[in-house]
């Protein structure tokens, strides 16, 4: 439930920023450019972290991982 609220909030913010980019005069767009610069820097770092997490975690249906875990418990 919390994840749905978070995703909805992010979508609303993205739509609002897109509308502001179309509606605001050029002198007020400087604030939006600051957000763009922030995300230009942070998104590659977040993507790399997500890739490392994806590669280092085991899936729930992976038989080899679950078999090795069950052998360690017994």
Number of C-alpha atoms within 10 A of each C-alpha: 5 7 8 9 10 11 11 12 12 12 12 12 12 12 12 11 14 12 11 14 16 10 11 11 10 9 7 12 14 11 10 15 12 11 11 12 10 11 13 11 10 11 11 11 12 12 11 11 12 12 11 11 11 11 10 9 8 12 11 8 8 9 10 9 12 14 10 10 11 9 8 8 6 5
